[in-house]
Amino acid sequence: MTDAGYLTIGKVVKRLQERYPDLSVSKVRYLEDEGLLNPSRTPGGYRLYSQNDVKRLETILYLQKNRFMPLSVIKEELERGEATTSMPSAEAATMASEVDSEEVVNKLHAIDRVPELLGVSVTFVKQLSEAGVITLQRSPHGRDLVDGKDFALIRTCEELRRFGIGAKNLRQYVTAANRESSMFEQALIVYARTGMGAVEQTEEARQQFDAAFNEMLLLTNRVRDALITRQIKQSFKGMTS
């Protein structure tokens, strides 16, 4: 078996250490203990890794390093078959670097292409849709489509998972956004009538309107940040006193 492309744990670590300098024999064994790897064994108990095992390990390390995904999430996605079993191709890497381009943002994308474009699982995108964070659209053939304009939001939500904040936790922000949007609409109508006079459909009026909206967002974000910061500091002060 050792002559059929199988590697010992030491050779696996040596092969991958150039890309992942922190990789060690003990870390690979830890991943095995956590159920993410299942190498073959010789009659004497030595671990032997196939090429598929090595690719799976590469996937785990890549998702940890570049997508900041916890092992529990990686394990779940590997078991569901939604995490790619190899490193991203050059084409995928290029697409990822261009994900914010106008061409990508202004298109609808099949949901099964999101892992390639964003490094985010299909399951998580569907969870965001169920939570109301994004809205999926349907193609004439019944396929789920993701709006490219939501890509930045999806990536932000993915980053929050590093802190244990999942799609369900974000429902409260959807509810808050619905309430705040009504407040903004009323305030902007008042501003348009008092600050700009009669509402005119001119480019200058639209620019003034956009500038006012952006300033309102900035100011309300400051209020929100200050209130949350104060509450968190009070909570931790109580815990440490």
C-alpha positions as CSV (number, residue, x, y, z in Angstrom):
1,M,0.0,0.0,0.0
2,T,2.9,2.4,0.7
3,D,3.9,2.0,-3.0
4,A,0.5,3.1,-4.3
5,G,0.7,6.8,-3.7
6,Y,0.2,6.7,0.1
7,L,2.2,9.0,2.4
8,T,3.2,8.8,6.0
9,I,2.1,11.6,8.3
10,G,5.6,13.1,8.3
11,K,5.8,13.3,4.5
12,V,2.3,14.9,4.4
13,V,3.4,17.6,6.8
14,K,6.6,18.2,4.9
15,R,4.7,18.5,1.6
16,L,2.2,21.1,2.9
17,Q,4.4,23.2,5.3
18,E,5.6,25.5,2.5
19,R,2.0,26.8,2.2
20,Y,1.1,26.3,5.9
21,P,4.2,26.9,8.0
22,D,2.3,26.2,11.2
23,L,1.3,22.7,10.2
24,S,2.7,20.0,12.5
25,V,2.3,16.3,13.0
26,S,0.4,17.0,16.2
27,K,-2.0,19.3,14.4
28,V,-2.8,16.6,11.8
29,R,-3.3,14.1,14.6
30,Y,-5.7,16.6,16.3
31,L,-7.7,16.9,13.1
32,E,-8.0,13.1,13.0
33,D,-9.1,13.1,16.7
34,E,-11.8,15.7,15.8
35,G,-13.1,13.4,13.0
36,L,-12.0,15.5,10.1
37,L,-9.5,13.0,8.8
38,N,-9.6,9.3,8.6
39,P,-6.3,7.9,7.1
40,S,-5.6,4.2,6.5
41,R,-3.4,2.2,9.0
42,T,-0.7,-0.4,8.5
43,P,-0.9,-3.6,10.5
44,G,1.6,-1.9,12.8
45,G,-0.7,1.1,13.4
46,Y,1.2,3.6,11.2
47,R,-1.0,6.2,9.5
48,L,-1.0,6.3,5.7
49,Y,-2.5,9.1,3.8
50,S,-4.0,8.7,0.3
51,Q,-4.0,11.6,-2.3
52,N,-7.7,12.2,-1.4
53,D,-6.7,12.4,2.3
54,V,-4.1,15.0,1.4
55,K,-6.5,17.0,-0.7
56,R,-9.0,16.9,2.2
57,L,-6.4,18.2,4.6
58,E,-5.5,21.0,2.1
59,T,-9.2,22.0,2.0
60,I,-9.4,22.1,5.8
61,L,-6.2,24.2,6.1
62,Y,-7.3,26.5,3.3
63,L,-10.8,27.1,4.9
64,Q,-9.2,27.8,8.3
65,K,-6.6,30.2,7.0
66,N,-8.4,32.1,4.2
67,R,-12.1,31.8,5.2
68,F,-11.6,31.8,9.0
69,M,-14.0,29.0,9.4
70,P,-14.1,27.0,12.7
71,L,-13.5,23.3,12.5
72,S,-17.1,22.5,13.5
73,V,-18.4,24.3,10.4
74,I,-15.7,22.8,8.2
75,K,-16.5,19.3,9.4
76,E,-20.2,19.9,8.8
77,E,-19.7,21.1,5.2
78,L,-17.2,18.3,4.4
79,E,-19.8,15.8,5.6
80,R,-22.4,17.4,3.4
81,G,-20.1,17.4,0.5
82,E,-20.3,21.2,0.1
83,A,-16.7,22.1,0.7
84,T,-14.5,21.7,-2.3
85,T,-12.0,18.8,-2.0
86,S,-9.1,20.6,-3.6
87,M,-7.5,24.0,-3.5
88,P,-9.2,26.7,-5.6
89,S,-8.2,26.7,-9.2
90,A,-6.4,29.6,-10.8
91,E,-9.6,30.5,-12.6
92,A,-11.6,30.5,-9.3
93,A,-8.9,32.6,-7.6
94,T,-9.1,35.1,-10.5
95,M,-12.9,35.2,-10.2
96,A,-12.7,35.7,-6.5
97,S,-10.4,38.8,-7.0
98,E,-12.9,40.2,-9.4
99,V,-16.0,39.5,-7.4
100,D,-16.6,43.2,-6.7
101,S,-16.3,44.1,-10.4
102,E,-19.3,45.9,-12.0
103,E,-19.9,42.9,-14.3
104,V,-20.2,40.5,-11.4
105,V,-22.2,42.8,-9.1
106,N,-24.8,43.6,-11.7
107,K,-25.6,40.0,-12.5
108,L,-27.7,37.1,-11.0
109,H,-25.6,34.0,-10.2
110,A,-26.7,30.4,-9.8
111,I,-26.5,29.6,-6.1
112,D,-24.2,26.6,-6.8
113,R,-21.5,29.0,-8.1
114,V,-21.4,30.9,-4.8
115,P,-18.8,28.6,-3.2
116,E,-16.5,29.1,-6.2
117,L,-17.0,32.9,-6.2
118,L,-17.1,33.7,-2.5
119,G,-15.9,30.6,-0.7
120,V,-19.2,30.5,1.1
121,S,-21.3,27.3,1.3
122,V,-24.7,26.9,-0.5
123,T,-26.2,25.9,2.9
124,F,-25.2,29.2,4.5
125,V,-26.5,31.3,1.6
126,K,-29.9,29.5,1.9
127,Q,-29.8,30.1,5.7
128,L,-29.3,33.9,5.0
129,S,-32.3,33.8,2.7
130,E,-34.4,32.0,5.3
131,A,-33.4,34.7,7.8
132,G,-34.5,37.4,5.4
133,V,-30.9,38.8,5.1
134,I,-30.9,38.3,1.3
135,T,-33.6,37.4,-1.2
136,L,-33.1,34.6,-3.7
137,Q,-34.6,34.8,-7.1
138,R,-35.8,32.0,-9.4
139,S,-34.7,31.4,-12.9
140,P,-37.2,30.3,-15.6
141,H,-35.9,26.7,-15.0
142,G,-36.5,26.9,-11.3
143,R,-32.9,27.4,-10.1
144,D,-32.1,29.6,-7.2
145,L,-30.2,32.8,-8.2
146,V,-28.2,35.1,-6.0
147,D,-28.0,38.8,-6.7
148,G,-24.4,40.0,-7.2
149,K,-25.3,43.1,-5.3
150,D,-25.6,40.9,-2.2
151,F,-22.1,39.4,-2.4
152,A,-20.5,42.0,-0.1
153,L,-23.2,41.4,2.5
154,I,-22.9,37.6,2.2
155,R,-19.1,37.9,2.8
156,T,-19.7,40.1,5.8
157,C,-22.1,37.6,7.3
158,E,-19.6,34.8,6.7
159,E,-17.0,36.8,8.6
160,L,-19.4,37.1,11.5
161,R,-19.5,33.3,11.8
162,R,-16.0,33.4,13.1
163,F,-17.5,34.9,16.3
164,G,-20.4,32.4,16.5
165,I,-22.9,34.8,15.0
166,G,-24.9,32.8,12.5
167,A,-27.7,33.5,10.0
168,K,-30.4,33.0,12.6
169,N,-28.8,35.6,14.9
170,L,-29.0,38.2,12.0
171,R,-32.8,38.1,11.9
172,Q,-32.9,40.9,14.5
173,Y,-31.0,43.1,12.1
174,V,-33.5,42.4,9.4
175,T,-36.3,43.4,11.8
176,A,-34.4,46.5,12.9
177,A,-33.7,47.5,9.3
178,N,-37.4,47.2,8.4
179,R,-38.2,49.6,11.3
180,E,-35.4,52.0,10.6
181,S,-36.1,52.2,6.8
182,S,-39.6,53.6,7.6
183,M,-37.9,56.2,9.9
184,F,-35.4,57.1,7.1
185,E,-38.2,57.4,4.5
186,Q,-40.1,59.8,6.6
187,A,-37.1,61.9,7.5
188,L,-35.9,62.1,3.9
189,I,-39.3,63.2,2.7
190,V,-39.3,66.0,5.3
191,Y,-35.7,66.9,4.3
192,A,-36.6,67.0,0.6
193,R,-39.4,69.4,1.3
194,T,-37.8,71.7,3.8
195,G,-34.1,71.5,2.9
196,M,-34.4,71.3,-0.9
197,G,-37.8,73.0,-1.4
198,A,-40.0,71.2,-3.9
199,V,-38.8,67.7,-4.8
200,E,-37.3,67.9,-8.2
201,Q,-36.2,65.0,-10.4
202,T,-32.9,66.5,-11.4
203,E,-29.4,65.0,-11.1
204,E,-28.4,67.7,-8.6
205,A,-31.4,67.0,-6.5
206,R,-30.7,63.2,-6.5
207,Q,-27.1,63.9,-5.5
208,Q,-28.2,66.0,-2.6
209,F,-30.7,63.4,-1.6
210,D,-28.0,60.6,-1.7
211,A,-25.6,62.8,0.3
212,A,-28.3,63.4,3.0
213,F,-29.1,59.7,3.1
214,N,-25.5,58.7,3.5
215,E,-25.0,61.3,6.3
216,M,-28.0,59.9,8.1
217,L,-26.6,56.4,7.9
218,L,-23.3,57.5,9.3
219,L,-24.9,59.4,12.2
220,T,-27.3,56.6,13.1
221,N,-24.5,54.1,12.9
222,R,-22.6,56.2,15.4
223,V,-25.5,56.2,17.8
224,R,-26.0,52.4,17.4
225,D,-22.3,51.8,18.0
226,A,-22.2,54.0,21.0
227,L,-25.3,52.4,22.6
228,I,-24.0,48.8,22.0
229,T,-20.5,49.7,23.2
230,R,-21.9,51.2,26.4
231,Q,-24.1,48.1,27.0
232,I,-21.3,45.7,26.5
233,K,-18.9,47.6,28.7
234,Q,-21.5,47.7,31.5
235,S,-22.2,43.9,31.1
236,F,-18.5,43.0,31.3
237,K,-18.0,45.5,34.2
238,G,-20.6,43.6,36.1
239,M,-19.0,40.3,35.4
240,T,-15.5,41.4,36.5
241,S,-16.6,43.3,39.6
